[in-house]
Amino acid sequence: MNDLITLATLNQMYMNHCVEIKNSPIHGKGVFATRDIEAEEILAISHVTLLHHNEQLPELIATLEFPWNDEYYALCLSDVGSFFNHDKAFNAKVLEQDKQNLTQTFAATRSIKEGEEVFIYYNEDFEAFVKP
């Protein structure tokens, strides 16, 4: 139980209130700016759990994975980390993956206006998958 309390406390400490999760016209839920955001501003630091590459995951969970290393994928457990939608014209990125503390930091790559959806670029494989 103490681990859950610690995680909740850390989540509040690192949560940046410049973004929120809302319904997205692109796909399901997405991340949106609650105020104007400056380029390079930290959007969120999300805690992750690691999933082995050989895990047979339901498609819904598999679409939320981030590459971590040769053996594991990461799944964000806190904040907005697993709700960023993909766009080739992304306005945010994974700035850092902290392997020791199991966190992933997201930052704006350009200025983002209040109400604008925040996108990251997943990878080339995903881009090829979504092309018509």
N, C-alpha and C positions, 0 to 999 in steps of 0.2 A: 504494500500500500504506500509506503514511503516513496518508492520509485515513481508512482503515479503522481503523487503530490509534488515531487521534485520536478518532474516533466512538465506539469501544469504551471508551476512557478517559472521555470525557465522559458516556457512558451510565452507567457505574459511579458517576461522581461525582454524577449527578442522580437515580439510581434510589433510590426510597424503598422500603424493605423492609417496608412496612406492607400491601402488596398482592401478590397472586400470580395467575397465570392457572391456572384449573382448568376441568374440564368443568362446564357449566352446565345445570341442569334447564330453563332458559328457552330457550336456543338455543346449540348448539355449545359454544364455549368462552366463559368470562366472567372477570371480575376479582373477586377475593374478598379480604376483609380478613384479614390474618394476625394482627392484634391489634386491640384497640379503637382507634378513630380519632376524634379530636376534630373538631368542626365547623370548617371553614375550613382544616384541615390539608392541606398539599400531598401529593398521592398520587403524582404522577409528572410528570416533564418529559420529553416524548417528542420526538425529532427527527423531522422530516417531510421528505418529498419532494413536489414539486408536480406535479400531473397536469392537463393542459389540459382544459377543459370539453368540447372536441370529441373527445377520445380515446374510442375504442370499446373499453371495458374489459369483461372478463368479469364477470358478475354478482357472483361471489365477491369480486372486488377492489372493484367499485363500491359494495358494501355497507360497505366500510371507510373510505370517503372522509369528510372533514370539509370544510365550506365554508371557503374561504380568502379569496378576493376575486372580483371579477367575471369573471376570466379563468381562475382555477385552483381546483382542489380540493387538499386536503392528504391525504397517506397517511402515518400514523405508521410509522416504521421501527424504533424502539427502544422498549424498555420495554413497558408494557401498553396503550399508547394506542389501538390498533385493536381491542382485545378487550372494551371496555365494551359491555354490552348496553343496549338501550333500555327505559325504563319511564317512564310518565307520573308515577309517584311516585319520581322520581330522588333519589339521595342524593349525587351528585357532579356537577360541571360542568367545562366548559372555562373556566378562570379567565383565561387569557391566550394569545394567539397572537403570538409574537415574530416579526415579519415579517423582521427583519434576520438573526437567527440560525437561522431556520427551526425553531423549537421550539413546542410546545404544552404548556401547563401545566394539569394537572387537579387539582382540589381538592374536598374533601368539603363538601357544603352543610349537613350536619347530622352528629351523632354516628353512627358506624357500629360495630356490634358485631363482634368477632372471628368469622370464619366467614360473615358476611353478604355476599351478592353486592353489588357496587357498580355502580350504574346511572347513566347519563346520559340526558338527554332529547335525542333527535336533532333533530327539528323537527316542525312541524305536518303537513308532507307525509307523513312517515314514519308519524305517528300515524294519519292517514287511511288509509294503505296497510294497516296491521295491524288495523284495526277489522274485526270480523266483519260 
